[in-house]
Amino acid sequence: MAKVTLGSALRRWISDGSDLERLEFPATTLEQLLQALFAHSPSLRGYVLDEHGRARHHVALFVDGEVVDKQQLSRPLAANAEVYIMQALSGG
């Protein structure tokens, strides 16, 4: 099972209201993992992906500690991959 950790700004959109930091899903690619995450919590989709299904500019994706090229959502995942998704915040 691949593990996905959401940054605090995204955790509030988890559908079951649990504010879980880490979720697990069976997935062999990053795209499959994201689809499983969005099936679990549909409201997350709009915060992570744009209307074309691409990762938003202000979202960072990491797999096993490495930054992911947002154009490579079909990237294979190891069975025990750890994925971190965070949303950049700004303000003044």
Secondary structure, DSSP 4 states (H G I P E B T S, - for coil): -EEEEE-HHHHTT-TTS---SEEEE--SBHHHHHHHHHHH-GGGHHHHB-TTSPBPTTEEEEETTEEPPTT-TT-B--TT-EEEEEE-----
